[in-house]
Amino acid sequence: MKNTFSFLKIIFVSCTIVIIGCEIETGNMNQEAIIGTWISADKSDTLDFVNNESFYKSNEVMRYDHYDYELFGDAIKIRYSGKLYILVSPTVHSFNLSENKLTIDFSNEQCYGFNQEKVDYFKNE
């Protein structure tokens, strides 16, 4: 009985390490691939991801306004920290990044400076 319990603990710990390792690897791949300038499909919005924690948004109303972000697997946490710094809570949105297309779904909750909809961005080469 004791050997069975020890074996199950080893299996559980091994599975946990593999899952966490895969999640970290996916996050790192997304982190590197997201850096750069992204333009919305309708060309009304530009996001410039400058490093692994900051991006700048530009459109007709906002010019190079600062946001902080964090990636968690298939979710992105965004917090406004620009010129009009006001008390804005961070929001979390699902996203998908594949080669030159970035889709962020803002429809779940209002993110300061963004319309409450799913937006496709394409990498500016």
MDAnalysis code that builds the backbone (N, CA, C; Angstrom):
import MDAnalysis as mda
import numpy as np

u = mda.Universe.empty(375, n_residues=125, atom_resindex=np.repeat(np.arange(125), 3), trajectory=True)
u.add_TopologyAttr("name", ["N", "CA", "C"] * 125)
u.add_TopologyAttr("resid", np.arange(1, 126))
u.add_TopologyAttr("resname", ["MET", "LYS", "ASN", "THR", "PHE", "SER", "PHE", "LEU", "LYS", "ILE", "ILE", "PHE", "VAL", "SER", "CYS", "THR", "ILE", "VAL", "ILE", "ILE", "GLY", "CYS", "GLU", "ILE", "GLU", "THR", "GLY", "ASN", "MET", "ASN", "GLN", "GLU", "ALA", "ILE", "ILE", "GLY", "THR", "TRP", "ILE", "SER", "ALA", "ASP", "LYS", "SER", "ASP", "THR", "LEU", "ASP", "PHE", "VAL", "ASN", "ASN", "GLU", "SER", "PHE", "TYR", "LYS", "SER", "ASN", "GLU", "VAL", "MET", "ARG", "TYR", "ASP", "HIS", "TYR", "ASP", "TYR", "GLU", "LEU", "PHE", "GLY", "ASP", "ALA", "ILE", "LYS", "ILE", "ARG", "TYR", "SER", "GLY", "LYS", "LEU", "TYR", "ILE", "LEU", "VAL", "SER", "PRO", "THR", "VAL", "HIS", "SER", "PHE", "ASN", "LEU", "SER", "GLU", "ASN", "LYS", "LEU", "THR", "ILE", "ASP", "PHE", "SER", "ASN", "GLU", "GLN", "CYS", "TYR", "GLY", "PHE", "ASN", "GLN", "GLU", "LYS", "VAL", "ASP", "TYR", "PHE", "LYS", "ASN", "GLU"])
u.atoms.positions = np.array([
    [0.825, -1.195, 0.000],
    [0.000, 0.000, 0.000],
    [0.872, 1.263, 0.000],
    [1.921, 1.249, 0.830],
    [2.803, 2.403, 0.921],
    [3.534, 2.636, -0.406],
    [3.948, 1.548, -1.081],
    [4.626, 1.667, -2.367],
    [3.707, 2.247, -3.439],
    [2.437, 1.860, -3.403],
    [1.463, 2.383, -4.357],
    [1.277, 3.876, -4.152],
    [1.186, 4.297, -2.904],
    [1.014, 5.727, -2.591],
    [2.227, 6.522, -3.054],
    [3.437, 6.021, -2.804],
    [4.667, 6.692, -3.236],
    [4.723, 6.784, -4.760],
    [4.341, 5.703, -5.430],
    [4.329, 5.695, -6.889],
    [3.358, 6.751, -7.431],
    [2.175, 6.868, -6.826],
    [1.192, 7.864, -7.255],
    [1.709, 9.284, -7.030],
    [2.417, 9.509, -5.929],
    [3.002, 10.828, -5.672],
    [4.024, 11.178, -6.748],
    [4.844, 10.197, -7.128],
    [5.865, 10.430, -8.152],
    [5.194, 10.763, -9.494],
    [4.157, 10.025, -9.841],
    [3.423, 10.285, -11.089],
    [2.811, 11.685, -11.059],
    [2.178, 12.053, -9.952],
    [1.539, 13.365, -9.823],
    [2.563, 14.488, -9.969],
    [3.688, 14.385, -9.259],
    [4.723, 15.417, -9.326],
    [5.295, 15.508, -10.741],
    [5.531, 14.375, -11.379],
    [6.065, 14.368, -12.747],
    [5.110, 15.046, -13.717],
    [3.841, 14.723, -13.625],
    [2.832, 15.342, -14.508],
    [2.758, 16.839, -14.284],
    [2.813, 17.259, -13.039],
    [2.759, 18.685, -12.717],
    [3.943, 19.419, -13.336],
    [5.135, 18.845, -13.226],
    [6.329, 19.476, -13.792],
    [6.217, 19.589, -15.307],
    [5.734, 18.547, -15.960],
    [5.576, 18.567, -17.418],
    [4.579, 19.642, -17.830],
    [3.452, 19.722, -17.153],
    [2.422, 20.712, -17.493],
    [2.955, 22.120, -17.302],
    [3.611, 22.374, -16.191],
    [4.159, 23.714, -15.929],
    [5.228, 24.040, -16.961],
    [6.082, 23.083, -17.280],
    [7.121, 23.297, -18.277],
    [6.556, 23.655, -19.634],
    [5.498, 22.979, -20.049],
    [4.861, 23.285, -21.336],
    [4.256, 24.670, -21.318],
    [3.624, 25.053, -20.227],
    [3.012, 26.373, -20.105],
    [4.064, 27.462, -20.183],
    [5.195, 27.276, -19.496],
    [6.264, 28.269, -19.524],
    [6.841, 28.375, -20.930],
    [7.053, 27.252, -21.593],
    [7.605, 27.256, -22.944],
    [6.679, 27.974, -23.911],
    [5.369, 27.723, -23.838],
    [4.402, 28.403, -24.691],
    [4.422, 29.901, -24.432],
    [4.459, 30.298, -23.165],
    [4.504, 31.717, -22.813],
    [5.745, 32.388, -23.357],
    [6.899, 31.712, -23.268],
    [8.141, 32.277, -23.778],
    [8.091, 32.434, -25.293],
    [7.541, 31.440, -25.991],
    [7.434, 31.545, -27.449],
    [6.543, 32.713, -27.828],
    [5.405, 32.855, -27.148],
    [4.505, 33.972, -27.418],
    [5.179, 35.294, -27.075],
    [5.946, 35.310, -25.985],
    [6.598, 36.535, -25.533],
    [7.550, 37.070, -26.594],
    [8.306, 36.218, -27.202],
    [9.240, 36.651, -28.241],
    [8.511, 37.038, -29.524],
    [7.485, 36.283, -29.877],
    [6.777, 36.509, -31.143],
    [5.902, 37.754, -31.115],
    [5.477, 38.185, -29.933],
    [4.559, 39.322, -29.857],
    [5.291, 40.661, -29.996],
    [6.597, 40.674, -29.757],
    [7.367, 41.920, -29.847],
    [7.322, 42.434, -31.292],
    [7.001, 43.726, -31.424],
    [6.937, 44.351, -32.740],
    [5.680, 45.194, -32.868],
    [5.440, 45.674, -34.062],
    [4.307, 46.555, -34.339],
    [3.193, 45.764, -35.008],
    [1.981, 45.925, -34.476],
    [0.793, 45.215, -34.963],
    [-0.258, 46.241, -35.372],
    [-0.851, 46.072, -36.547],
    [-1.859, 47.003, -37.066],
    [-3.175, 46.254, -37.196],
    [-4.257, 46.868, -36.701],
    [-5.566, 46.217, -36.759],
    [-6.002, 46.031, -38.212],
    [-6.870, 45.046, -38.420],
    [-7.341, 44.717, -39.773],
    [-7.964, 45.930, -40.456],
    [-8.676, 46.769, -39.701],
    [-9.301, 47.955, -40.299],
    [-8.364, 49.173, -40.322],
    [-7.113, 48.960, -39.914],
    [-6.050, 49.973, -39.919],
    [-6.345, 51.189, -39.033],
    [-7.233, 51.032, -38.057],
    [-7.576, 52.146, -37.179],
    [-6.766, 52.148, -35.880],
    [-6.021, 51.083, -35.638],
    [-5.370, 50.885, -34.354],
    [-3.980, 50.287, -34.566],
    [-2.988, 50.762, -33.817],
    [-1.647, 50.196, -33.868],
    [-1.174, 49.894, -32.456],
    [-0.634, 48.701, -32.265],
    [-0.026, 48.309, -30.995],
    [1.449, 48.068, -31.255],
    [2.298, 48.683, -30.443],
    [3.736, 48.515, -30.583],
    [4.270, 47.870, -29.304],
    [4.474, 46.545, -29.351],
    [5.014, 45.808, -28.208],
    [6.526, 45.996, -28.219],
    [7.040, 46.770, -27.264],
    [8.455, 47.134, -27.270],
    [9.330, 46.197, -26.447],
    [8.758, 45.511, -25.469],
    [9.506, 44.547, -24.661],
    [8.525, 43.573, -24.026],
    [8.969, 42.801, -23.045],
    [8.100, 41.776, -22.466],
    [7.166, 42.290, -21.386],
    [7.033, 43.609, -21.265],
    [6.101, 44.149, -20.276],
    [5.371, 45.419, -20.708],
    [5.751, 46.027, -21.822],
    [5.140, 47.287, -22.252],
    [4.751, 47.273, -23.723],
    [3.615, 47.924, -24.010],
    [3.276, 48.218, -25.393],
    [2.652, 49.599, -25.454],
    [2.654, 50.169, -26.654],
    [2.095, 51.493, -26.881],
    [0.992, 51.375, -27.922],
    [-0.094, 52.084, -27.667],
    [-1.258, 52.054, -28.544],
    [-1.414, 53.415, -29.209],
    [-1.702, 53.382, -30.500],
    [-1.957, 54.615, -31.246],
    [-3.197, 54.432, -32.099],
    [-4.023, 55.483, -32.147],
    [-5.171, 55.550, -33.047],
    [-5.514, 57.016, -33.232],
    [-6.690, 57.322, -33.740],
    [-7.058, 58.723, -33.974],
    [-7.117, 59.524, -32.676],
    [-7.468, 58.895, -31.582],
    [-7.651, 59.584, -30.302],
    [-6.387, 59.540, -29.445],
    [-5.710, 58.408, -29.427],
    [-4.537, 58.201, -28.572],
    [-3.281, 58.109, -29.441],
    [-2.231, 58.807, -29.040],
    [-0.963, 58.735, -29.766],
    [0.102, 58.167, -28.837],
    [0.570, 56.962, -29.155],
    [1.643, 56.294, -28.431],
    [1.398, 56.313, -26.923],
    [0.229, 55.832, -26.519],
    [-0.150, 55.770, -25.107],
    [0.305, 54.443, -24.512],
    [0.834, 54.499, -23.310],
    [1.518, 53.365, -22.684],
    [0.576, 52.408, -21.946],
    [0.827, 51.112, -22.153],
    [0.126, 50.033, -21.447],
    [1.166, 49.036, -20.937],
    [0.873, 48.400, -19.809],
    [1.666, 47.276, -19.317],
    [0.909, 46.010, -19.676],
    [1.626, 44.910, -19.876],
    [0.957, 43.652, -20.183],
    [1.755, 42.475, -19.631],
    [1.045, 41.362, -19.463],
    [1.643, 40.095, -19.060],
    [0.943, 38.986, -19.823],
    [1.695, 38.006, -20.276],
    [1.109, 36.865, -20.975],
    [1.024, 35.669, -20.036],
    [-0.105, 34.987, -20.080],
    [-0.336, 33.775, -19.294],
    [-0.938, 32.726, -20.222],
    [-0.110, 31.918, -20.869],
    [-0.632, 30.905, -21.787],
    [-1.392, 31.549, -22.925],
    [-2.731, 31.429, -22.913],
    [-3.551, 32.024, -23.973],
    [-4.328, 33.243, -23.478],
    [-3.843, 33.869, -22.407],
    [-4.480, 35.078, -21.863],
    [-3.452, 36.201, -21.760],
    [-3.935, 37.410, -21.960],
    [-3.085, 38.595, -21.815],
    [-3.736, 39.525, -20.793],
    [-2.942, 39.956, -19.821],
    [-3.400, 40.900, -18.801],
    [-2.893, 42.275, -19.213],
    [-3.809, 43.230, -19.340],
    [-3.479, 44.571, -19.832],
    [-3.850, 45.612, -18.777],
    [-2.922, 46.561, -18.566],
    [-3.192, 47.656, -17.628],
    [-2.751, 48.963, -18.276],
    [-3.674, 49.905, -18.332],
    [-3.349, 51.224, -18.867],
    [-2.424, 51.938, -17.894],
    [-1.351, 52.532, -18.404],
    [-0.454, 53.318, -17.547],
    [0.114, 54.492, -18.341],
    [-0.759, 55.110, -19.119],
    [-0.336, 56.181, -20.019],
    [-0.451, 57.574, -19.444],
    [-0.446, 58.540, -20.351],
    [-0.432, 59.966, -20.018],
    [-1.630, 60.407, -19.175],
    [-2.769, 59.828, -19.476],
    [-3.992, 60.206, -18.765],
    [-4.166, 59.372, -17.506],
    [-3.042, 58.947, -16.917],
    [-3.074, 57.966, -15.838],
    [-4.244, 58.203, -14.893],
    [-5.160, 57.296, -14.959],
    [-6.326, 57.302, -14.092],
    [-6.414, 55.920, -13.466],
    [-7.167, 55.807, -12.408],
    [-7.279, 54.525, -11.727],
    [-8.068, 53.560, -12.611],
    [-7.349, 52.709, -13.304],
    [-7.952, 51.726, -14.183],
    [-7.421, 50.360, -13.762],
    [-8.325, 49.474, -13.433],
    [-7.915, 48.124, -13.042],
    [-7.475, 47.348, -14.272],
    [-6.496, 46.458, -14.097],
    [-6.087, 45.615, -15.229],
    [-7.217, 44.688, -15.648],
    [-7.213, 44.305, -16.910],
    [-8.212, 43.374, -17.432],
    [-7.484, 42.211, -18.096],
    [-8.141, 41.066, -18.133],
    [-7.549, 39.866, -18.724],
    [-8.412, 39.428, -19.903],
    [-7.747, 39.131, -21.017],
    [-8.441, 38.783, -22.253],
    [-7.756, 37.590, -22.914],
    [-8.536, 36.764, -23.570],
    [-7.933, 35.659, -24.318],
    [-7.305, 36.233, -25.585],
    [-6.244, 35.570, -26.026],
    [-5.602, 35.997, -27.264],
    [-5.084, 34.778, -28.001],
    [-4.849, 34.969, -29.290],
    [-4.280, 33.922, -30.121],
    [-3.210, 34.562, -30.998],
    [-2.038, 33.964, -31.005],
    [-0.924, 34.481, -31.787],
    [-0.441, 33.382, -32.712],
    [-0.542, 33.635, -34.009],
    [-0.071, 32.657, -34.988],
    [0.632, 33.394, -36.113],
    [1.925, 33.190, -36.206],
    [2.791, 33.825, -37.188],
    [2.588, 35.335, -37.234],
    [1.882, 35.845, -38.234],
    [1.741, 37.296, -38.389],
    [0.374, 37.824, -37.982],
    [-0.415, 37.032, -37.259],
    [-1.751, 37.459, -36.849],
    [-1.901, 37.331, -35.332],
    [-2.349, 38.411, -34.708],
    [-2.617, 38.459, -33.275],
    [-4.090, 38.818, -33.092],
    [-4.832, 37.959, -32.417],
    [-6.243, 38.231, -32.142],
    [-6.410, 38.374, -30.643],
    [-6.977, 39.500, -30.217],
    [-7.254, 39.731, -28.803],
    [-8.759, 39.908, -28.656],
    [-9.345, 39.172, -27.725],
    [-10.790, 39.226, -27.499],
    [-11.091, 40.142, -26.316],
    [-11.482, 41.371, -26.616],
    [-11.815, 42.360, -25.591],
    [-13.294, 42.304, -25.209],
    [-14.045, 41.353, -25.758],
    [-15.498, 41.327, -25.561],
    [-15.922, 40.925, -24.149],
    [-15.031, 40.281, -23.378],
    [-15.427, 39.798, -22.056],
    [-15.556, 40.916, -21.020],
    [-14.726, 41.963, -21.113],
    [-14.844, 43.104, -20.205],
    [-14.176, 44.319, -20.823],
    [-14.593, 45.492, -20.406],
    [-14.082, 46.735, -20.975],
    [-12.630, 46.951, -20.577],
    [-11.779, 47.158, -21.577],
    [-10.370, 47.469, -21.376],
    [-10.179, 48.918, -21.819],
    [-9.644, 49.753, -20.940],
    [-9.511, 51.176, -21.219],
    [-8.793, 51.416, -22.550],
    [-9.444, 52.171, -23.433],
    [-8.860, 52.529, -24.720],
    [-9.200, 51.590, -25.865],
    [-9.888, 50.485, -25.568],
    [-10.238, 49.497, -26.591],
    [-11.749, 49.325, -26.663],
    [-12.253, 49.054, -27.865],
    [-13.664, 48.708, -28.017],
    [-13.885, 47.309, -27.459],
    [-15.084, 47.066, -26.982],
    [-15.413, 45.774, -26.381],
    [-15.787, 44.779, -27.480],
    [-14.754, 44.280, -28.191],
    [-14.941, 43.365, -29.314],
    [-13.660, 42.571, -29.552],
    [-13.735, 41.572, -30.378],
    [-12.563, 40.793, -30.772],
    [-11.873, 41.554, -31.898],
    [-10.552, 41.723, -31.787],
    [-9.800, 42.509, -32.772],
    [-8.648, 41.680, -33.329],
    [-8.523, 41.702, -34.652],
    [-7.406, 41.057, -35.333],
    [-6.359, 42.099, -35.673],
    [-5.112, 41.786, -35.348],
    [-3.974, 42.642, -35.669],
    [-3.016, 41.833, -36.545],
    [-2.341, 42.548, -37.450],
    [-1.379, 41.894, -38.329],
    [-0.025, 42.560, -38.147],
    [1.019, 41.740, -38.103],
    [2.361, 42.232, -37.831],
    [2.854, 43.085, -38.991],
    [3.387, 44.227, -38.652],
    [3.955, 45.147, -39.635],
    [5.399, 44.732, -39.848],
    [5.696, 44.251, -41.022],
    [7.056, 43.750, -41.313],
    [7.972, 44.857, -41.717],
])
